[in-house]
Amino acid sequence: MLDITVEDVALTCKIEVSEYLEYESGKVDIPVGVLHNIAHKYGVEFTLLLPGLSKDFYKT
């Protein structure tokens, strides 16, 4: 697990912390561009960040 603060992610995405927290809470859908920025910055596969997919989806 990465030790990343909400402030770090918000800065990476060039958004306010309050906006990021709305995404995290599920109150607001996360724009694809934000997911792309997070994936690129933290070196994770973009599809791992897509909401609604279970961890079992990625098992091979």
CNS distance restraints for C-alpha pairs under 8 A (distance, minus, plus):
assign (resid   4 and name CA) (resid   8 and name CA) 6.34 0.50 0.50
assign (resid   4 and name CA) (resid   9 and name CA) 7.17 0.50 0.50
assign (resid   5 and name CA) (resid   9 and name CA) 6.56 0.50 0.50
assign (resid   6 and name CA) (resid  10 and name CA) 6.05 0.50 0.50
assign (resid   6 and name CA) (resid  17 and name CA) 6.54 0.50 0.50
assign (resid   6 and name CA) (resid  20 and name CA) 7.35 0.50 0.50
assign (resid   6 and name CA) (resid  21 and name CA) 7.60 0.50 0.50
assign (resid   7 and name CA) (resid  11 and name CA) 6.10 0.50 0.50
assign (resid   7 and name CA) (resid  17 and name CA) 5.93 0.50 0.50
assign (resid   8 and name CA) (resid  12 and name CA) 6.18 0.50 0.50
assign (resid   9 and name CA) (resid  13 and name CA) 6.19 0.50 0.50
assign (resid   9 and name CA) (resid  20 and name CA) 7.80 0.50 0.50
assign (resid   9 and name CA) (resid  38 and name CA) 7.09 0.50 0.50
assign (resid  10 and name CA) (resid  14 and name CA) 5.90 0.50 0.50
assign (resid  10 and name CA) (resid  15 and name CA) 5.13 0.50 0.50
assign (resid  10 and name CA) (resid  16 and name CA) 5.85 0.50 0.50
assign (resid  10 and name CA) (resid  17 and name CA) 5.34 0.50 0.50
assign (resid  10 and name CA) (resid  20 and name CA) 5.98 0.50 0.50
assign (resid  11 and name CA) (resid  15 and name CA) 6.30 0.50 0.50
assign (resid  11 and name CA) (resid  16 and name CA) 7.54 0.50 0.50
assign (resid  12 and name CA) (resid  37 and name CA) 6.99 0.50 0.50
assign (resid  12 and name CA) (resid  38 and name CA) 7.02 0.50 0.50
assign (resid  12 and name CA) (resid  41 and name CA) 7.24 0.50 0.50
assign (resid  13 and name CA) (resid  34 and name CA) 5.81 0.50 0.50
assign (resid  13 and name CA) (resid  37 and name CA) 6.01 0.50 0.50
assign (resid  13 and name CA) (resid  38 and name CA) 6.91 0.50 0.50
assign (resid  15 and name CA) (resid  19 and name CA) 6.52 0.50 0.50
assign (resid  15 and name CA) (resid  20 and name CA) 6.92 0.50 0.50
assign (resid  16 and name CA) (resid  20 and name CA) 6.50 0.50 0.50
assign (resid  17 and name CA) (resid  21 and name CA) 6.14 0.50 0.50
assign (resid  18 and name CA) (resid  22 and name CA) 6.37 0.50 0.50
assign (resid  19 and name CA) (resid  23 and name CA) 6.61 0.50 0.50
assign (resid  20 and name CA) (resid  24 and name CA) 6.31 0.50 0.50
assign (resid  21 and name CA) (resid  25 and name CA) 6.06 0.50 0.50
assign (resid  22 and name CA) (resid  26 and name CA) 6.34 0.50 0.50
assign (resid  22 and name CA) (resid  27 and name CA) 5.49 0.50 0.50
assign (resid  22 and name CA) (resid  28 and name CA) 5.71 0.50 0.50
assign (resid  23 and name CA) (resid  27 and name CA) 6.28 0.50 0.50
assign (resid  23 and name CA) (resid  28 and name CA) 5.15 0.50 0.50
assign (resid  23 and name CA) (resid  29 and name CA) 6.03 0.50 0.50
assign (resid  23 and name CA) (resid  30 and name CA) 5.49 0.50 0.50
assign (resid  30 and name CA) (resid  34 and name CA) 6.64 0.50 0.50
assign (resid  30 and name CA) (resid  35 and name CA) 6.95 0.50 0.50
assign (resid  31 and name CA) (resid  35 and name CA) 6.62 0.50 0.50
assign (resid  32 and name CA) (resid  36 and name CA) 6.11 0.50 0.50
assign (resid  33 and name CA) (resid  37 and name CA) 6.20 0.50 0.50
assign (resid  34 and name CA) (resid  38 and name CA) 6.28 0.50 0.50
assign (resid  35 and name CA) (resid  39 and name CA) 6.12 0.50 0.50
assign (resid  35 and name CA) (resid  46 and name CA) 6.85 0.50 0.50
assign (resid  35 and name CA) (resid  49 and name CA) 6.56 0.50 0.50
assign (resid  35 and name CA) (resid  50 and name CA) 7.68 0.50 0.50
assign (resid  36 and name CA) (resid  40 and name CA) 6.06 0.50 0.50
assign (resid  36 and name CA) (resid  46 and name CA) 6.19 0.50 0.50
assign (resid  37 and name CA) (resid  41 and name CA) 6.02 0.50 0.50
assign (resid  38 and name CA) (resid  42 and name CA) 6.03 0.50 0.50
assign (resid  39 and name CA) (resid  43 and name CA) 5.60 0.50 0.50
assign (resid  39 and name CA) (resid  44 and name CA) 4.86 0.50 0.50
assign (resid  39 and name CA) (resid  45 and name CA) 6.03 0.50 0.50
assign (resid  39 and name CA) (resid  46 and name CA) 5.20 0.50 0.50
assign (resid  39 and name CA) (resid  49 and name CA) 7.49 0.50 0.50
assign (resid  40 and name CA) (resid  44 and name CA) 6.81 0.50 0.50
assign (resid  40 and name CA) (resid  46 and name CA) 7.82 0.50 0.50
assign (resid  44 and name CA) (resid  48 and name CA) 7.23 0.50 0.50
assign (resid  45 and name CA) (resid  49 and name CA) 7.46 0.50 0.50
assign (resid  46 and name CA) (resid  50 and name CA) 7.16 0.50 0.50
assign (resid  48 and name CA) (resid  53 and name CA) 7.94 0.50 0.50
assign (resid  53 and name CA) (resid  57 and name CA) 6.40 0.50 0.50
assign (resid  54 and name CA) (resid  58 and name CA) 7.70 0.50 0.50
assign (resid  55 and name CA) (resid  59 and name CA) 7.17 0.50 0.50
